[in-house]
C-alpha cells in the first residue's frame, strides 16, 4: 500500500469543504468558508463499529463506544427514541459563553468572530429553538464562574462531564466524546489491536495520564515507552523508539493531518471510550435551575442530528476525524 499524495489531498479538502460543507452552515461560517477550509486543512485536528477487544481474557471489558458511521461521524442519539419538545418562555434570549483557545471546538475565526464545532452547534440549537442568542468570549478558566454568577446562560466549551460538574450545574447529554486511539508508522502498522497482538510491543504514552493508566490495565503485556509530554511521545514514534503511540484521538487526528507528522503514521484499531478514564464527553452547561433549558437543548440536538446538520457541522471542523476508521490515510 502507498500513501495518498498529500498535496492533491490537501487541495481536494480545501475545495470540497469550502464549496460543499462549510458553505451550508450558519451564515457566519459560510462567509468565511475558504479561509476556514484552508485553515482546517493546514491545522487539522466519534455509531456501528464495535469497540476493539483490548482487554485480556477475564478482565473487565472497556465500555462500548456509541455507534458511529464508517465515515467517523458520531451519532449519540437513538433514532428510535421519542424526545418530547420542551418549550422555552417566550421572549427569552440566551447568552452563550465560550473561549477562543481550543480548536476545533471553540476558537477565534477571522476578525476574532468565535467559531468552532461547539459554537456552531450552539448557534444551530438557538435556530432550532427559535431563540435569539449572543456568543460571548471569555477566558476558559472563568467560564463556569461567570455562568454561576448569572453573567451568561449556557457554556459551550470543552468541559468533560464528571460528577462534580453534574453536582454544580445542569448539563445536556454529550454531543462530543474524547476517544483514545492507537497510531503507528504507516509502513509497519499492525493489522489487529488486541492484548495478545501487542504483547511485547513498545507503546508510547505520556506518563502519569489517564491513557497511561488505561494502557497498563488493558494491555498489561505491552512494553510502555513513557514520555514526559505528547510532543516527545510523537517524536519517539517517528524515530522508531516506540512501535505504536496511544493517546487522545482528537490531538492525534490534529497531528496526523498536520505538517509535523510528515505523513509518517496512521490510525490503527478502533476508537476507545471509557467514562472512568477519559470522561463522559462534552455537553452544554447551564445553571442547575435551568434543567428545563438543558432538556430543550437535548431535544434540539436530537433534531439537528436527525436532519443532517450535525453531520455537516462535524465534517466542517473534523475533515480528519478522531474516529476515522483504521488505515484511512492509506490507499
Helices and strands as residue ranges (DSSP letters): H 6-16, I 17-21, G 22-24, H 27-30, H 33-42, E 94-98, E 101-102, E 106-108, G 110-112, E 114-115, H 117-129, E 133-137, G 140-142, H 143-148, E 154-155, H 163-168, E 169-171, E 180-185, G 186-188, E 202-206, H 210-218, E 223-227, H 230-238, E 244-248, H 249-257, G 259-261, E 265-272, H 275-278, E 285-287, G 288-290, H 291-306, H 309-317
